[in-house]
Structures are given as C-alpha cells and as structure tokens.
C-alpha cells in the first residue's frame, strides 16, 4: 500500500488523476475481482484497457504501413 500511495502521488504531481481506494471501494468498482488477498487498489481514471494480442497486431500494422519490415522466427 505504501508503494501504491507513492505511485499515485507521483502521478498526481504530473497532472494525472490517480487515486488509491479501499478494498471495499475496489470490490464495488470491480464486483468479479477476487479481493481476499488485497489491501486496496490504485488506478487512474483515464486508464484504458487493451487486449495485448490485438494491440500488438495493431502496432505491427501501423509499423508496416510506415514501411517497416518485420522478420519473425529469427535467431
């Protein structure tokens, strides 16, 4: 929790809306999240979510569109 508070404070110092919330608030925000091993949660209201595989493919497509050649299965 100390590190979560520090991280949130640094984010706020840089103008990012970031909060540390209690376990009860975290459980209310994410009802399906398992909370029995947590003490709290930090999060930035402007955070987003992305599927890692889709994000990787989108970045690769953008790179290819910019002229990059991607070589796979290389030592």
mmJSON file of the N, C-alpha and C atoms, coordinates in Angstrom:
{"data_MODEL":{"atom_site":{
"group_PDB":["ATOM","ATOM","ATOM","ATOM","ATOM","ATOM","ATOM","ATOM","ATOM","ATOM","ATOM","ATOM","ATOM","ATOM","ATOM","ATOM","ATOM","ATOM","ATOM","ATOM","ATOM","ATOM","ATOM","ATOM","ATOM","ATOM","ATOM","ATOM","ATOM","ATOM","ATOM","ATOM","ATOM","ATOM","ATOM","ATOM","ATOM","ATOM","ATOM","ATOM","ATOM","ATOM","ATOM","ATOM","ATOM","ATOM","ATOM","ATOM","ATOM","ATOM","ATOM","ATOM","ATOM","ATOM","ATOM","ATOM","ATOM","ATOM","ATOM","ATOM","ATOM","ATOM","ATOM","ATOM","ATOM","ATOM","ATOM","ATOM","ATOM","ATOM","ATOM","ATOM","ATOM","ATOM","ATOM","ATOM","ATOM","ATOM","ATOM","ATOM","ATOM","ATOM","ATOM","ATOM","ATOM","ATOM","ATOM","ATOM","ATOM","ATOM","ATOM","ATOM","ATOM","ATOM","ATOM","ATOM","ATOM","ATOM","ATOM","ATOM","ATOM","ATOM","ATOM","ATOM","ATOM","ATOM","ATOM","ATOM","ATOM","ATOM","ATOM","ATOM","ATOM","ATOM","ATOM","ATOM","ATOM","ATOM","ATOM","ATOM","ATOM","ATOM","ATOM","ATOM","ATOM","ATOM","ATOM","ATOM","ATOM","ATOM","ATOM","ATOM","ATOM","ATOM","ATOM","ATOM","ATOM","ATOM","ATOM","ATOM","ATOM","ATOM","ATOM","ATOM","ATOM","ATOM","ATOM","ATOM","ATOM","ATOM","ATOM","ATOM","ATOM","ATOM","ATOM","ATOM","ATOM","ATOM","ATOM","ATOM","ATOM","ATOM","ATOM","ATOM","ATOM","ATOM","ATOM","ATOM","ATOM","ATOM","ATOM","ATOM","ATOM","ATOM","ATOM","ATOM","ATOM","ATOM","ATOM","ATOM","ATOM","ATOM","ATOM","ATOM","ATOM","ATOM","ATOM","ATOM","ATOM","ATOM","ATOM","ATOM","ATOM","ATOM","ATOM","ATOM","ATOM","ATOM","ATOM","ATOM","ATOM","ATOM","ATOM","ATOM","ATOM","ATOM","ATOM","ATOM","ATOM","ATOM","ATOM","ATOM","ATOM","ATOM","ATOM","ATOM","ATOM","ATOM","ATOM","ATOM","ATOM","ATOM","ATOM","ATOM","ATOM"],
"id":[1,2,3,4,5,6,7,8,9,10,11,12,13,14,15,16,17,18,19,20,21,22,23,24,25,26,27,28,29,30,31,32,33,34,35,36,37,38,39,40,41,42,43,44,45,46,47,48,49,50,51,52,53,54,55,56,57,58,59,60,61,62,63,64,65,66,67,68,69,70,71,72,73,74,75,76,77,78,79,80,81,82,83,84,85,86,87,88,89,90,91,92,93,94,95,96,97,98,99,100,101,102,103,104,105,106,107,108,109,110,111,112,113,114,115,116,117,118,119,120,121,122,123,124,125,126,127,128,129,130,131,132,133,134,135,136,137,138,139,140,141,142,143,144,145,146,147,148,149,150,151,152,153,154,155,156,157,158,159,160,161,162,163,164,165,166,167,168,169,170,171,172,173,174,175,176,177,178,179,180,181,182,183,184,185,186,187,188,189,190,191,192,193,194,195,196,197,198,199,200,201,202,203,204,205,206,207,208,209,210,211,212,213,214,215,216,217,218,219,220,221,222,223,224,225],
"type_symbol":["N","C","C","N","C","C","N","C","C","N","C","C","N","C","C","N","C","C","N","C","C","N","C","C","N","C","C","N","C","C","N","C","C","N","C","C","N","C","C","N","C","C","N","C","C","N","C","C","N","C","C","N","C","C","N","C","C","N","C","C","N","C","C","N","C","C","N","C","C","N","C","C","N","C","C","N","C","C","N","C","C","N","C","C","N","C","C","N","C","C","N","C","C","N","C","C","N","C","C","N","C","C","N","C","C","N","C","C","N","C","C","N","C","C","N","C","C","N","C","C","N","C","C","N","C","C","N","C","C","N","C","C","N","C","C","N","C","C","N","C","C","N","C","C","N","C","C","N","C","C","N","C","C","N","C","C","N","C","C","N","C","C","N","C","C","N","C","C","N","C","C","N","C","C","N","C","C","N","C","C","N","C","C","N","C","C","N","C","C","N","C","C","N","C","C","N","C","C","N","C","C","N","C","C","N","C","C","N","C","C","N","C","C","N","C","C","N","C","C","N","C","C","N","C","C"],
"label_atom_id":["N","CA","C","N","CA","C","N","CA","C","N","CA","C","N","CA","C","N","CA","C","N","CA","C","N","CA","C","N","CA","C","N","CA","C","N","CA","C","N","CA","C","N","CA","C","N","CA","C","N","CA","C","N","CA","C","N","CA","C","N","CA","C","N","CA","C","N","CA","C","N","CA","C","N","CA","C","N","CA","C","N","CA","C","N","CA","C","N","CA","C","N","CA","C","N","CA","C","N","CA","C","N","CA","C","N","CA","C","N","CA","C","N","CA","C","N","CA","C","N","CA","C","N","CA","C","N","CA","C","N","CA","C","N","CA","C","N","CA","C","N","CA","C","N","CA","C","N","CA","C","N","CA","C","N","CA","C","N","CA","C","N","CA","C","N","CA","C","N","CA","C","N","CA","C","N","CA","C","N","CA","C","N","CA","C","N","CA","C","N","CA","C","N","CA","C","N","CA","C","N","CA","C","N","CA","C","N","CA","C","N","CA","C","N","CA","C","N","CA","C","N","CA","C","N","CA","C","N","CA","C","N","CA","C","N","CA","C","N","CA","C","N","CA","C","N","CA","C","N","CA","C","N","CA","C","N","CA","C","N","CA","C"],
"label_alt_id":[null,null,null,null,null,null,null,null,null,null,null,null,null,null,null,null,null,null,null,null,null,null,null,null,null,null,null,null,null,null,null,null,null,null,null,null,null,null,null,null,null,null,null,null,null,null,null,null,null,null,null,null,null,null,null,null,null,null,null,null,null,null,null,null,null,null,null,null,null,null,null,null,null,null,null,null,null,null,null,null,null,null,null,null,null,null,null,null,null,null,null,null,null,null,null,null,null,null,null,null,null,null,null,null,null,null,null,null,null,null,null,null,null,null,null,null,null,null,null,null,null,null,null,null,null,null,null,null,null,null,null,null,null,null,null,null,null,null,null,null,null,null,null,null,null,null,null,null,null,null,null,null,null,null,null,null,null,null,null,null,null,null,null,null,null,null,null,null,null,null,null,null,null,null,null,null,null,null,null,null,null,null,null,null,null,null,null,null,null,null,null,null,null,null,null,null,null,null,null,null,null,null,null,null,null,null,null,null,null,null,null,null,null,null,null,null,null,null,null,null,null,null,null,null,null],
"label_comp_id":["UNK","UNK","UNK","UNK","UNK","UNK","UNK","UNK","UNK","UNK","UNK","UNK","UNK","UNK","UNK","UNK","UNK","UNK","UNK","UNK","UNK","UNK","UNK","UNK","UNK","UNK","UNK","UNK","UNK","UNK","UNK","UNK","UNK","UNK","UNK","UNK","UNK","UNK","UNK","UNK","UNK","UNK","UNK","UNK","UNK","UNK","UNK","UNK","UNK","UNK","UNK","UNK","UNK","UNK","UNK","UNK","UNK","UNK","UNK","UNK","UNK","UNK","UNK","UNK","UNK","UNK","UNK","UNK","UNK","UNK","UNK","UNK","UNK","UNK","UNK","UNK","UNK","UNK","UNK","UNK","UNK","UNK","UNK","UNK","UNK","UNK","UNK","UNK","UNK","UNK","UNK","UNK","UNK","UNK","UNK","UNK","UNK","UNK","UNK","UNK","UNK","UNK","UNK","UNK","UNK","UNK","UNK","UNK","UNK","UNK","UNK","UNK","UNK","UNK","UNK","UNK","UNK","UNK","UNK","UNK","UNK","UNK","UNK","UNK","UNK","UNK","UNK","UNK","UNK","UNK","UNK","UNK","UNK","UNK","UNK","UNK","UNK","UNK","UNK","UNK","UNK","UNK","UNK","UNK","UNK","UNK","UNK","UNK","UNK","UNK","UNK","UNK","UNK","UNK","UNK","UNK","UNK","UNK","UNK","UNK","UNK","UNK","UNK","UNK","UNK","UNK","UNK","UNK","UNK","UNK","UNK","UNK","UNK","UNK","UNK","UNK","UNK","UNK","UNK","UNK","UNK","UNK","UNK","UNK","UNK","UNK","UNK","UNK","UNK","UNK","UNK","UNK","UNK","UNK","UNK","UNK","UNK","UNK","UNK","UNK","UNK","UNK","UNK","UNK","UNK","UNK","UNK","UNK","UNK","UNK","UNK","UNK","UNK","UNK","UNK","UNK","UNK","UNK","UNK","UNK","UNK","UNK","UNK","UNK","UNK"],
"label_asym_id":["A","A","A","A","A","A","A","A","A","A","A","A","A","A","A","A","A","A","A","A","A","A","A","A","A","A","A","A","A","A","A","A","A","A","A","A","A","A","A","A","A","A","A","A","A","A","A","A","A","A","A","A","A","A","A","A","A","A","A","A","A","A","A","A","A","A","A","A","A","A","A","A","A","A","A","A","A","A","A","A","A","A","A","A","A","A","A","A","A","A","A","A","A","A","A","A","A","A","A","A","A","A","A","A","A","A","A","A","A","A","A","A","A","A","A","A","A","A","A","A","A","A","A","A","A","A","A","A","A","A","A","A","A","A","A","A","A","A","A","A","A","A","A","A","A","A","A","A","A","A","A","A","A","A","A","A","A","A","A","A","A","A","A","A","A","A","A","A","A","A","A","A","A","A","A","A","A","A","A","A","A","A","A","A","A","A","A","A","A","A","A","A","A","A","A","A","A","A","A","A","A","A","A","A","A","A","A","A","A","A","A","A","A","A","A","A","A","A","A","A","A","A","A","A","A"],
"label_entity_id":["1","1","1","1","1","1","1","1","1","1","1","1","1","1","1","1","1","1","1","1","1","1","1","1","1","1","1","1","1","1","1","1","1","1","1","1","1","1","1","1","1","1","1","1","1","1","1","1","1","1","1","1","1","1","1","1","1","1","1","1","1","1","1","1","1","1","1","1","1","1","1","1","1","1","1","1","1","1","1","1","1","1","1","1","1","1","1","1","1","1","1","1","1","1","1","1","1","1","1","1","1","1","1","1","1","1","1","1","1","1","1","1","1","1","1","1","1","1","1","1","1","1","1","1","1","1","1","1","1","1","1","1","1","1","1","1","1","1","1","1","1","1","1","1","1","1","1","1","1","1","1","1","1","1","1","1","1","1","1","1","1","1","1","1","1","1","1","1","1","1","1","1","1","1","1","1","1","1","1","1","1","1","1","1","1","1","1","1","1","1","1","1","1","1","1","1","1","1","1","1","1","1","1","1","1","1","1","1","1","1","1","1","1","1","1","1","1","1","1","1","1","1","1","1","1"],
"label_seq_id":[1,1,1,2,2,2,3,3,3,4,4,4,5,5,5,6,6,6,7,7,7,8,8,8,9,9,9,10,10,10,11,11,11,12,12,12,13,13,13,14,14,14,15,15,15,16,16,16,17,17,17,18,18,18,19,19,19,20,20,20,21,21,21,22,22,22,23,23,23,24,24,24,25,25,25,26,26,26,27,27,27,28,28,28,29,29,29,30,30,30,31,31,31,32,32,32,33,33,33,34,34,34,35,35,35,36,36,36,37,37,37,38,38,38,39,39,39,40,40,40,41,41,41,42,42,42,43,43,43,44,44,44,45,45,45,46,46,46,47,47,47,48,48,48,49,49,49,50,50,50,51,51,51,52,52,52,53,53,53,54,54,54,55,55,55,56,56,56,57,57,57,58,58,58,59,59,59,60,60,60,61,61,61,62,62,62,63,63,63,64,64,64,65,65,65,66,66,66,67,67,67,68,68,68,69,69,69,70,70,70,71,71,71,72,72,72,73,73,73,74,74,74,75,75,75],
"pdbx_PDB_ins_code":[null,null,null,null,null,null,null,null,null,null,null,null,null,null,null,null,null,null,null,null,null,null,null,null,null,null,null,null,null,null,null,null,null,null,null,null,null,null,null,null,null,null,null,null,null,null,null,null,null,null,null,null,null,null,null,null,null,null,null,null,null,null,null,null,null,null,null,null,null,null,null,null,null,null,null,null,null,null,null,null,null,null,null,null,null,null,null,null,null,null,null,null,null,null,null,null,null,null,null,null,null,null,null,null,null,null,null,null,null,null,null,null,null,null,null,null,null,null,null,null,null,null,null,null,null,null,null,null,null,null,null,null,null,null,null,null,null,null,null,null,null,null,null,null,null,null,null,null,null,null,null,null,null,null,null,null,null,null,null,null,null,null,null,null,null,null,null,null,null,null,null,null,null,null,null,null,null,null,null,null,null,null,null,null,null,null,null,null,null,null,null,null,null,null,null,null,null,null,null,null,null,null,null,null,null,null,null,null,null,null,null,null,null,null,null,null,null,null,null,null,null,null,null,null,null],
"Cartn_x":[0.823,0.0,0.871,2.013,2.905,3.325,3.699,4.12,2.957,1.764,0.601,0.363,0.468,0.266,1.347,2.575,3.674,3.46,3.114,2.887,1.756,0.676,-0.46,-0.049,0.766,1.209,2.074,2.97,3.809,2.94,1.97,1.066,0.322,-0.21,-0.935,-0.017,1.244,2.209,2.465,2.25,2.43,1.104,0.062,-1.21,-2.121,-1.814,-2.651,-3.575,-4.872,-5.848,-5.704,-5.096,-4.837,-5.226,-5.92,-6.407,-6.029,-5.932,-5.837,-7.175,-7.795,-9.113,-9.038,-9.996,-10.047,-10.463,-10.309,-10.714,-12.21,-13.007,-14.46,-14.797,-14.113,-14.357,-13.909,-12.78,-12.282,-13.277,-13.808,-14.779,-16.059,-16.437,-17.639,-17.411,-16.217,-15.901,-15.769,-15.21,-14.967,-15.542,-16.861,-17.522,-16.99,-16.442,-15.975,-14.519,-13.857,-12.456,-12.342,-11.411,-11.137,-10.357,-10.841,-10.227,-9.698,-9.767,-9.376,-7.883,-7.056,-5.632,-5.151,-6.078,-5.743,-5.954,-5.282,-5.495,-6.129,-5.987,-6.534,-6.16,-6.407,-6.159,-5.835,-4.998,-4.775,-5.214,-5.572,-5.973,-6.097,-5.892,-6.033,-7.335,-8.147,-9.463,-9.376,-8.265,-8.12,-7.489,-7.192,-6.613,-7.572,-7.021,-7.821,-7.417,-8.111,-7.789,-7.584,-6.705,-6.473,-6.125,-6.547,-6.161,-4.728,-3.776,-2.37,-2.144,-2.826,-2.638,-3.13,-4.307,-4.841,-3.963,-3.476,-2.615,-1.321,-0.731,0.491,0.261,-0.843,-1.153,-1.384,-2.047,-2.291,-0.98,-0.087,1.205,2.014,1.982,2.702,2.125,0.809,0.18,0.596,0.574,0.995,2.446,3.295,4.706,4.863,4.145,4.209,3.721,2.639,2.128,3.152,4.049,5.094,6.369,6.329,7.489,8.392,8.041,8.861,8.651,9.727,9.636,9.847,8.975,9.045,9.459,10.512,11.023,10.728,10.083,9.718,10.571,10.596,11.303,12.755,13.428,14.838,15.662,16.837,17.75,18.379],
"Cartn_y":[-1.189,0.0,1.258,1.188,2.346,2.678,1.663,1.904,2.405,1.876,2.356,3.839,4.23,5.639,6.53,6.035,6.81,6.969,5.888,5.93,6.884,6.821,7.716,9.166,9.429,10.795,11.335,10.511,10.937,11.214,10.337,10.546,11.873,12.126,13.385,14.59,14.461,15.559,15.886,14.888,15.087,15.361,15.642,16.021,14.874,13.668,12.505,12.23,12.123,11.835,10.375,10.148,8.788,8.717,7.658,7.512,6.154,6.092,4.826,4.643,3.494,3.245,2.061,2.011,0.934,-0.37,-1.44,-2.749,-2.779,-2.159,-2.123,-1.37,-0.239,0.518,-0.271,-0.951,-1.757,-2.865,-3.519,-4.597,-4.062,-2.848,-2.237,-1.865,-1.376,-0.974,-2.178,-3.266,-4.469,-5.678,-5.898,-6.932,-8.347,-8.64,-10.02,-10.211,-9.15,-9.248,-9.96,-10.884,-11.565,-10.607,-10.374,-9.37,-9.928,-11.238,-11.794,-11.648,-11.366,-11.214,-9.776,-8.826,-7.429,-6.564,-5.418,-4.429,-3.17,-2.954,-1.782,-1.804,-0.708,-0.646,0.786,0.926,2.255,2.219,3.363,3.432,4.862,5.032,6.34,6.338,7.331,7.392,7.392,7.87,7.949,6.697,5.695,4.45,3.761,3.037,2.247,0.785,-0.036,-1.456,-1.844,-2.79,-3.277,-4.755,-5.476,-6.87,-6.87,-7.495,-7.446,-7.959,-9.024,-9.57,-8.581,-8.002,-7.031,-5.789,-5.339,-4.164,-4.422,-5.594,-5.951,-5.969,-6.583,-6.622,-5.22,-4.365,-3.004,-2.221,-2.383,-1.707,-2.219,-3.536,-4.11,-3.596,-3.504,-2.997,-1.555,-0.741,0.647,0.75,-0.102,-0.106,-0.509,-1.55,-1.999,-0.897,-0.225,0.873,2.003,2.097,3.112,2.645,1.448,0.964,-0.005,-0.356,-1.281,-2.708,-3.47,-4.898,-5.665,-6.602,-7.38,-8.796,-9.257,-10.601,-11.42,-12.567,-13.419,-14.693,-15.358,-16.648,-16.535,-15.473,-15.254,-15.413,-15.95,-16.069,-14.725],
"Cartn_z":[0.0,0.0,0.0,0.64,0.657,-0.778,-1.537,-2.917,-3.776,-3.55,-4.306,-4.033,-2.774,-2.432,-3.057,-3.033,-3.639,-5.138,-5.802,-7.253,-7.593,-6.831,-7.064,-6.84,-5.828,-5.545,-6.68,-7.21,-8.332,-9.558,-9.808,-10.947,-10.797,-9.61,-9.376,-9.549,-9.12,-9.265,-10.733,-11.591,-13.031,-13.743,-12.973,-13.56,-13.97,-13.529,-13.852,-12.673,-12.951,-11.895,-11.47,-10.324,-9.844,-8.372,-8.0,-6.632,-6.069,-4.756,-4.033,-3.352,-3.553,-2.969,-2.011,-1.115,-0.13,-0.801,-0.067,-0.568,-0.852,-0.004,-0.207,-1.493,-1.728,-2.956,-4.187,-4.093,-5.212,-5.544,-4.519,-4.738,-5.36,-4.991,-5.569,-7.034,-7.337,-8.713,-9.645,-9.135,-9.937,-9.204,-9.293,-8.499,-8.722,-9.896,-10.138,-9.726,-9.262,-8.862,-7.518,-7.444,-6.18,-5.291,-4.085,-3.216,-1.898,-1.719,-0.419,-0.129,-1.137,-0.904,-1.154,-1.169,-1.439,-0.198,-0.192,0.863,0.293,-0.989,-1.648,-3.112,-3.782,-5.215,-5.606,-6.616,-7.178,-8.625,-9.115,-10.503,-10.965,-12.237,-12.854,-13.64,-13.383,-14.023,-15.537,-16.073,-17.519,-18.113,-17.275,-17.778,-18.733,-19.639,-20.553,-20.469,-21.207,-21.257,-22.706,-22.933,-24.289,-24.234,-25.246,-25.394,-25.927,-25.225,-25.655,-27.082,-27.457,-28.811,-29.861,-29.649,-30.607,-30.678,-29.543,-29.507,-30.281,-30.089,-30.807,-32.306,-32.737,-34.169,-34.732,-33.98,-34.439,-34.561,-33.6,-33.679,-34.864,-35.097,-36.235,-37.549,-37.645,-38.864,-39.123,-38.084,-38.239,-38.676,-38.114,-38.499,-39.963,-40.362,-41.769,-42.71,-42.314,-43.138,-43.257,-42.292,-42.322,-42.987,-43.561,-44.299,-43.552,-42.352,-41.565,-42.052,-42.096,-42.406,-41.107,-40.826,-39.594,-39.948,-39.298,-39.511,-38.253,-38.43,-37.3,-37.309,-36.178,-36.01,-36.424,-35.987,-36.303,-35.044,-35.226,-34.066,-33.781],
"occupancy":[1.0,1.0,1.0,1.0,1.0,1.0,1.0,1.0,1.0,1.0,1.0,1.0,1.0,1.0,1.0,1.0,1.0,1.0,1.0,1.0,1.0,1.0,1.0,1.0,1.0,1.0,1.0,1.0,1.0,1.0,1.0,1.0,1.0,1.0,1.0,1.0,1.0,1.0,1.0,1.0,1.0,1.0,1.0,1.0,1.0,1.0,1.0,1.0,1.0,1.0,1.0,1.0,1.0,1.0,1.0,1.0,1.0,1.0,1.0,1.0,1.0,1.0,1.0,1.0,1.0,1.0,1.0,1.0,1.0,1.0,1.0,1.0,1.0,1.0,1.0,1.0,1.0,1.0,1.0,1.0,1.0,1.0,1.0,1.0,1.0,1.0,1.0,1.0,1.0,1.0,1.0,1.0,1.0,1.0,1.0,1.0,1.0,1.0,1.0,1.0,1.0,1.0,1.0,1.0,1.0,1.0,1.0,1.0,1.0,1.0,1.0,1.0,1.0,1.0,1.0,1.0,1.0,1.0,1.0,1.0,1.0,1.0,1.0,1.0,1.0,1.0,1.0,1.0,1.0,1.0,1.0,1.0,1.0,1.0,1.0,1.0,1.0,1.0,1.0,1.0,1.0,1.0,1.0,1.0,1.0,1.0,1.0,1.0,1.0,1.0,1.0,1.0,1.0,1.0,1.0,1.0,1.0,1.0,1.0,1.0,1.0,1.0,1.0,1.0,1.0,1.0,1.0,1.0,1.0,1.0,1.0,1.0,1.0,1.0,1.0,1.0,1.0,1.0,1.0,1.0,1.0,1.0,1.0,1.0,1.0,1.0,1.0,1.0,1.0,1.0,1.0,1.0,1.0,1.0,1.0,1.0,1.0,1.0,1.0,1.0,1.0,1.0,1.0,1.0,1.0,1.0,1.0,1.0,1.0,1.0,1.0,1.0,1.0,1.0,1.0,1.0,1.0,1.0,1.0,1.0,1.0,1.0,1.0,1.0,1.0],
"B_iso_or_equiv":[0.0,0.0,0.0,0.0,0.0,0.0,0.0,0.0,0.0,0.0,0.0,0.0,0.0,0.0,0.0,0.0,0.0,0.0,0.0,0.0,0.0,0.0,0.0,0.0,0.0,0.0,0.0,0.0,0.0,0.0,0.0,0.0,0.0,0.0,0.0,0.0,0.0,0.0,0.0,0.0,0.0,0.0,0.0,0.0,0.0,0.0,0.0,0.0,0.0,0.0,0.0,0.0,0.0,0.0,0.0,0.0,0.0,0.0,0.0,0.0,0.0,0.0,0.0,0.0,0.0,0.0,0.0,0.0,0.0,0.0,0.0,0.0,0.0,0.0,0.0,0.0,0.0,0.0,0.0,0.0,0.0,0.0,0.0,0.0,0.0,0.0,0.0,0.0,0.0,0.0,0.0,0.0,0.0,0.0,0.0,0.0,0.0,0.0,0.0,0.0,0.0,0.0,0.0,0.0,0.0,0.0,0.0,0.0,0.0,0.0,0.0,0.0,0.0,0.0,0.0,0.0,0.0,0.0,0.0,0.0,0.0,0.0,0.0,0.0,0.0,0.0,0.0,0.0,0.0,0.0,0.0,0.0,0.0,0.0,0.0,0.0,0.0,0.0,0.0,0.0,0.0,0.0,0.0,0.0,0.0,0.0,0.0,0.0,0.0,0.0,0.0,0.0,0.0,0.0,0.0,0.0,0.0,0.0,0.0,0.0,0.0,0.0,0.0,0.0,0.0,0.0,0.0,0.0,0.0,0.0,0.0,0.0,0.0,0.0,0.0,0.0,0.0,0.0,0.0,0.0,0.0,0.0,0.0,0.0,0.0,0.0,0.0,0.0,0.0,0.0,0.0,0.0,0.0,0.0,0.0,0.0,0.0,0.0,0.0,0.0,0.0,0.0,0.0,0.0,0.0,0.0,0.0,0.0,0.0,0.0,0.0,0.0,0.0,0.0,0.0,0.0,0.0,0.0,0.0,0.0,0.0,0.0,0.0,0.0,0.0],
"pdbx_formal_charge":[null,null,null,null,null,null,null,null,null,null,null,null,null,null,null,null,null,null,null,null,null,null,null,null,null,null,null,null,null,null,null,null,null,null,null,null,null,null,null,null,null,null,null,null,null,null,null,null,null,null,null,null,null,null,null,null,null,null,null,null,null,null,null,null,null,null,null,null,null,null,null,null,null,null,null,null,null,null,null,null,null,null,null,null,null,null,null,null,null,null,null,null,null,null,null,null,null,null,null,null,null,null,null,null,null,null,null,null,null,null,null,null,null,null,null,null,null,null,null,null,null,null,null,null,null,null,null,null,null,null,null,null,null,null,null,null,null,null,null,null,null,null,null,null,null,null,null,null,null,null,null,null,null,null,null,null,null,null,null,null,null,null,null,null,null,null,null,null,null,null,null,null,null,null,null,null,null,null,null,null,null,null,null,null,null,null,null,null,null,null,null,null,null,null,null,null,null,null,null,null,null,null,null,null,null,null,null,null,null,null,null,null,null,null,null,null,null,null,null,null,null,null,null,null,null],
"auth_seq_id":[1,1,1,2,2,2,3,3,3,4,4,4,5,5,5,6,6,6,7,7,7,8,8,8,9,9,9,10,10,10,11,11,11,12,12,12,13,13,13,14,14,14,15,15,15,16,16,16,17,17,17,18,18,18,19,19,19,20,20,20,21,21,21,22,22,22,23,23,23,24,24,24,25,25,25,26,26,26,27,27,27,28,28,28,29,29,29,30,30,30,31,31,31,32,32,32,33,33,33,34,34,34,35,35,35,36,36,36,37,37,37,38,38,38,39,39,39,40,40,40,41,41,41,42,42,42,43,43,43,44,44,44,45,45,45,46,46,46,47,47,47,48,48,48,49,49,49,50,50,50,51,51,51,52,52,52,53,53,53,54,54,54,55,55,55,56,56,56,57,57,57,58,58,58,59,59,59,60,60,60,61,61,61,62,62,62,63,63,63,64,64,64,65,65,65,66,66,66,67,67,67,68,68,68,69,69,69,70,70,70,71,71,71,72,72,72,73,73,73,74,74,74,75,75,75],
"auth_comp_id":["UNK","UNK","UNK","UNK","UNK","UNK","UNK","UNK","UNK","UNK","UNK","UNK","UNK","UNK","UNK","UNK","UNK","UNK","UNK","UNK","UNK","UNK","UNK","UNK","UNK","UNK","UNK","UNK","UNK","UNK","UNK","UNK","UNK","UNK","UNK","UNK","UNK","UNK","UNK","UNK","UNK","UNK","UNK","UNK","UNK","UNK","UNK","UNK","UNK","UNK","UNK","UNK","UNK","UNK","UNK","UNK","UNK","UNK","UNK","UNK","UNK","UNK","UNK","UNK","UNK","UNK","UNK","UNK","UNK","UNK","UNK","UNK","UNK","UNK","UNK","UNK","UNK","UNK","UNK","UNK","UNK","UNK","UNK","UNK","UNK","UNK","UNK","UNK","UNK","UNK","UNK","UNK","UNK","UNK","UNK","UNK","UNK","UNK","UNK","UNK","UNK","UNK","UNK","UNK","UNK","UNK","UNK","UNK","UNK","UNK","UNK","UNK","UNK","UNK","UNK","UNK","UNK","UNK","UNK","UNK","UNK","UNK","UNK","UNK","UNK","UNK","UNK","UNK","UNK","UNK","UNK","UNK","UNK","UNK","UNK","UNK","UNK","UNK","UNK","UNK","UNK","UNK","UNK","UNK","UNK","UNK","UNK","UNK","UNK","UNK","UNK","UNK","UNK","UNK","UNK","UNK","UNK","UNK","UNK","UNK","UNK","UNK","UNK","UNK","UNK","UNK","UNK","UNK","UNK","UNK","UNK","UNK","UNK","UNK","UNK","UNK","UNK","UNK","UNK","UNK","UNK","UNK","UNK","UNK","UNK","UNK","UNK","UNK","UNK","UNK","UNK","UNK","UNK","UNK","UNK","UNK","UNK","UNK","UNK","UNK","UNK","UNK","UNK","UNK","UNK","UNK","UNK","UNK","UNK","UNK","UNK","UNK","UNK","UNK","UNK","UNK","UNK","UNK","UNK","UNK","UNK","UNK","UNK","UNK","UNK"],
"auth_asym_id":["A","A","A","A","A","A","A","A","A","A","A","A","A","A","A","A","A","A","A","A","A","A","A","A","A","A","A","A","A","A","A","A","A","A","A","A","A","A","A","A","A","A","A","A","A","A","A","A","A","A","A","A","A","A","A","A","A","A","A","A","A","A","A","A","A","A","A","A","A","A","A","A","A","A","A","A","A","A","A","A","A","A","A","A","A","A","A","A","A","A","A","A","A","A","A","A","A","A","A","A","A","A","A","A","A","A","A","A","A","A","A","A","A","A","A","A","A","A","A","A","A","A","A","A","A","A","A","A","A","A","A","A","A","A","A","A","A","A","A","A","A","A","A","A","A","A","A","A","A","A","A","A","A","A","A","A","A","A","A","A","A","A","A","A","A","A","A","A","A","A","A","A","A","A","A","A","A","A","A","A","A","A","A","A","A","A","A","A","A","A","A","A","A","A","A","A","A","A","A","A","A","A","A","A","A","A","A","A","A","A","A","A","A","A","A","A","A","A","A","A","A","A","A","A","A"],
"auth_atom_id":["N","CA","C","N","CA","C","N","CA","C","N","CA","C","N","CA","C","N","CA","C","N","CA","C","N","CA","C","N","CA","C","N","CA","C","N","CA","C","N","CA","C","N","CA","C","N","CA","C","N","CA","C","N","CA","C","N","CA","C","N","CA","C","N","CA","C","N","CA","C","N","CA","C","N","CA","C","N","CA","C","N","CA","C","N","CA","C","N","CA","C","N","CA","C","N","CA","C","N","CA","C","N","CA","C","N","CA","C","N","CA","C","N","CA","C","N","CA","C","N","CA","C","N","CA","C","N","CA","C","N","CA","C","N","CA","C","N","CA","C","N","CA","C","N","CA","C","N","CA","C","N","CA","C","N","CA","C","N","CA","C","N","CA","C","N","CA","C","N","CA","C","N","CA","C","N","CA","C","N","CA","C","N","CA","C","N","CA","C","N","CA","C","N","CA","C","N","CA","C","N","CA","C","N","CA","C","N","CA","C","N","CA","C","N","CA","C","N","CA","C","N","CA","C","N","CA","C","N","CA","C","N","CA","C","N","CA","C","N","CA","C","N","CA","C","N","CA","C","N","CA","C","N","CA","C","N","CA","C","N","CA","C"],
"pdbx_PDB_model_num":[1,1,1,1,1,1,1,1,1,1,1,1,1,1,1,1,1,1,1,1,1,1,1,1,1,1,1,1,1,1,1,1,1,1,1,1,1,1,1,1,1,1,1,1,1,1,1,1,1,1,1,1,1,1,1,1,1,1,1,1,1,1,1,1,1,1,1,1,1,1,1,1,1,1,1,1,1,1,1,1,1,1,1,1,1,1,1,1,1,1,1,1,1,1,1,1,1,1,1,1,1,1,1,1,1,1,1,1,1,1,1,1,1,1,1,1,1,1,1,1,1,1,1,1,1,1,1,1,1,1,1,1,1,1,1,1,1,1,1,1,1,1,1,1,1,1,1,1,1,1,1,1,1,1,1,1,1,1,1,1,1,1,1,1,1,1,1,1,1,1,1,1,1,1,1,1,1,1,1,1,1,1,1,1,1,1,1,1,1,1,1,1,1,1,1,1,1,1,1,1,1,1,1,1,1,1,1,1,1,1,1,1,1,1,1,1,1,1,1,1,1,1,1,1,1]
}}}
